[in-house]
Amino acid sequence: MATLLPELQSQCHHFDAPGIQGNGYRSIISACHALLARTARRVRYVLSHTSLVTPSRLRTAVFRVTHNVAELKASASALHQFRSLLYIALAMQKAALELSGNKSTLTSVSSQTTAAHTSPPFNPASASDDSSMDHLSGHPLDSMINDLSGSPPCNPSEGPPDTPSDSNHPFLFLRYDLPLARAITQEQDAFLKSPFYGRCLGFQFDRGIRPFLQALVVAAATVSEANRTRSAFGYARSLLAGGRFAWDAEGRGERFEQALETEGVEFWQDFWNQTESGLLASVQTLTQYTVAINHILCLPPVPLTLPLASSHRPPSPPPTVTIPPPLAHFGPGPVRVRLLSAELREGQDSSEWLAPITHRTSSITKKSWVRRRNLKPLPRSANLIVHFHGGGFVSQTSRSHENYLREWSHQLSCPVVSVDYSLSPAAPFPRALEECFYTYAWSLCHAERLGWTGERVCVAGDSAGGNLAVGVCIRARSLGLTVPRGLLLAYPAMMLRPDPSPSRLLALSDPLLPLAVLTHCLRAYAGTPPPAVIRGEDVDNKFASPRSVSLGNASREWALDRLREWSQGASGLFDSWWKVKSAENGTHDDDDEMSAISRSQSALPSSSPAHLSASSNQSWSCFFTQLIHPVVPGIDIDPYGQTSETFRYDQVPEHLSLAADDVKDRPVNESSINEKATPIFFVGEVGEVEEVEEVEEDEKENESNTEMSGQEQVMSWEEIFEGGLGTTEESSEGHSNDKSLLSSICEKEHSDPCKFIKGLKENKSPAFSIFPRGFTPLQKIARGKQNKQEEQDGEYQNDMKSKAKERNKEDRKGVRVERIMQKTDEESQGKLDDNDDEEKQQEFIPCPPLTNDPLVSPLLLSDKDLSGLPPTYILACEFDPMLDDSVALASRLSPLGRLSGFTLFPSLPHGCLSLSPLALKALSADASQVNVISTNVLRSFFSEA
Ligand SMILES: CCCCCCCC/C=C\CCCCCCCC(=O)O[C@H]1CC[C@@]2(C)C(=CC[C@H]3[C@@H]4CC[C@H]([C@H](C)CCCC(C)C)[C@@]4(C)CC[C@@H]32)C1
């Protein structure tokens, strides 16, 4: 580590966005320093107490020797993992620098490394950790740790001033199909993650957040344990296990790690949704601002006609555009939207307000409306915020994000609209995006119903919602609609392709967004095609897919149901008390509505699937992507816009294609909204809706279609993969852009691209000598084989692994058998040889073709498209696997003049906005600033002339 850290640090600055000192490499270094500091303190503490006190029971009890020793062992194991991580990061860094053609930076590595060595020594005592041991600084061990760490952690106020912003700026993401990227993906699976999740959990985060993360892991481990047995006895056993996990750090770490390996997306979906209803939700409500309006609207699925934002000469009618309702996968269906408003405003209480409310929510909402009639409404607000929540595309609703939405509404005195879009895997891309865009358009043409004048609108999104927010703005711009005044992105997910980046490596130790869970989310949203038709009866079943058939899944759902029941039961009394209190205060929450709407189910249009036929579904599924960008399989975009001409807005007549500045600030004039005006175009196939009875016949046909399309996708991925790495002559026509991208990269360093590519393939290029000197790759060996590396990794790891294996024999048996069977099949077909590489290749995470779509991975958007975004402010967190998404986006937007600001919150994990204000207060001072800063950003958007 003594050499690795300074070497990595010396090149970090090349990856910063202009003027912003932060990226995944810097975060890895900070995490390492935090771990070293924590280990050093623990060692000092143990040493000082063992040397003074003779062995006795008293000593053991008072100084918690066993606990400290166990912690030390876990820290040692974590350090070992981090050492490997540093090697990987270093290899990535060098590869990225070489790919960017940044020769000068490569040659200066050694000199800068020396410089880093001469910098002031890192003092572990300065890092925030167990303050009980702070008085021990100055111990001889300090010097050892100084040697280990070598240089101080990244300080945002220091660092090289000449951060590059030219075209040679290295990109943080490494293409998934490069040999190094593949090697990294294999390596990450071999990491022993339990020390991070168990005892060492969250060591790299702010001290205050550790108890929260530990509680999270205990809860996840308990639920996962409960999944294993379904009986009442099993339930009692899992409760006991829950108690055990509270103090057995190793046990919960192992169970959590195992849950990552065995549980599917549904588990995480349900687990993450715990804040949506029940006790947790009720407790959260206590700490939030009260609001006058908190309603669920169901926007009816009808086409909307809006005026274009282009200037037109009166008296000619303004050109209009017709926006179809969301169509993908299920056909037209209502969109659920939450309207929050600190004050009751004109229009929000009008009878018209009830018009868009349909289906299940109507009775409840009408009641609440009647209750509010005696409040005197304020004039309509000039500002509106349209928000898209995060949750990995698979979980959560606007409700779990209310804490900051309510604050925004209060501080900015404006209504907030947050979309409860359909969730994956039931409704994969582009359904959610369509719904978000439809809501945006609906808000523009029904401003008065929201208590808004239609003047200024800002769009905000966190995490997965940030991804959707960018898509909405791009679409608004491409159709010539009013573009929001500002875009606020909180830790957005901008690259959904499985390209590794340094911050993604942090996912290996992150209990909030572990890599396995990220991969689940990715597959659910953009991986496989959804079931083509979901039958009417299935819609009532939240998990309307074959998964509910398996015993494992059934028991998981059973366990989660028990947890939910308990939580809801406990919150019953609380809820009734709270409602009485709210009614007295004249405030209201439509909590009943949300608890009535199960998460995934709420996402699905309640009626549409029953009315659809397979044929209609197929034509709808492509609607969104065709409208914005024709999807060209295999086409890739240079993140720096080199292939910017590839994508066209061919549906928008050229004379209507507006410059970003033309549309940016144009207010929506209500009187100019002319629903009767002739639409310029309308693309959609609403007319193809057929009756329920016909569904069954078409179903079989449709199933086979789905299978076929699934096969086609796999094929095309393989082609892309081969095409991207094969010789240029081998590549097919569809991959021309891959070729051009690679050629352009190669040209910088090598005259013959083919040779260079071959070099990459054979790992001969110096940059791709997979890992630097001294690195022993962790051995990725299928379970059931003896892992030789384990032997070297020391007793502790062996203990942990064998213990885990024993405990979970049953679970793992399945996996092993599966692999052995797979092998036997292949052997019989003569496909398998003993080559380790081939085995690894099978385990390589495939890249779903959809993730190449710039609307799925907005970092693949061309410069031309990105320059159509409104002024964008990015909030990012230091210890976030998604940090590089923010930094890379900022690097792209900054030269285009579209970046209005960037704030990096040190020591915070992903999702910090969603944490309750109480939790934030328990964290650092920076953490409590998260909400304040986001509010100020929105205020500045609204106030800018
Ligand atoms: C080595 C490199 C290989 C590269 C391979 C990479 C492949 C994948 C790449 C990209 C895919 C991106 C996919 C989607 C991105 C998703 C981003 C995204 O949207 O992530 C969100 C997912 C939900 C969540 C974790 C979050 C924020 C807040 C969290 C919530 C805070 C409190 C909530 C608890 C349930 C409260 C109860 C606690 C109690 C003690 C029991 C909690 C934890 C729920 C989950 C959310 C971020």
The ligand as a Gaussian input file, in Angstrom:
#p B3LYP/6-31G(d) Opt

LIG

0 1
 C      -16.387000      -3.700000     -11.024000
 C      -17.215000      -3.000000     -11.959000
 C      -18.287000      -3.805000     -12.642000
 C      -19.346000      -2.920000     -13.166000
 C      -20.708000      -3.537000     -13.140000
 C      -21.715000      -2.515000     -12.806000
 C      -23.067000      -2.938000     -13.219000
 C      -24.162000      -1.953000     -12.867000
 C      -23.965000      -0.562000     -13.300000
 C      -24.938000       0.330000     -13.268000
 C      -26.319000      -0.043000     -12.933000
 C      -27.114000       1.043000     -12.287000
 C      -28.454000       0.547000     -11.909000
 C      -29.339000       1.448000     -11.148000
 C      -28.736000       2.431000     -10.203000
 C      -29.578000       2.604000      -9.014000
 C      -29.376000       3.862000      -8.293000
 C      -30.482000       4.035000      -7.275000
 O      -31.542000       4.494000      -7.560000
 O      -30.197000       3.587000      -6.034000
 C      -31.105000       3.722000      -4.950000
 C      -31.545000       2.349000      -4.567000
 C      -32.331000       2.358000      -3.269000
 C      -31.514000       2.935000      -2.119000
 C      -30.330000       2.026000      -1.831000
 C      -30.989000       4.257000      -2.512000
 C      -30.998000       5.300000      -1.671000
 C      -31.502000       5.271000      -0.275000
 C      -31.757000       3.857000       0.241000
 C      -32.697000       3.874000       1.461000
 C      -32.255000       4.608000       2.662000
 C      -33.137000       4.011000       3.799000
 C      -33.846000       2.786000       3.210000
 C      -34.000000       1.645000       4.196000
 C      -34.883000       0.522000       3.678000
 C      -34.619000       2.171000       5.495000
 C      -34.763000       1.117000       6.556000
 C      -33.540000       0.910000       7.333000
 C      -33.768000       0.080000       8.579000
 C      -32.600000       0.146000       9.450000
 C      -34.232000      -1.291000       8.279000
 C      -32.994000       2.472000       1.979000
 C      -31.740000       1.719000       2.346000
 C      -33.724000       1.755000       0.886000
 C      -32.876000       1.685000      -0.383000
 C      -32.450000       3.060000      -0.875000
 C      -30.351000       4.399000      -3.832000

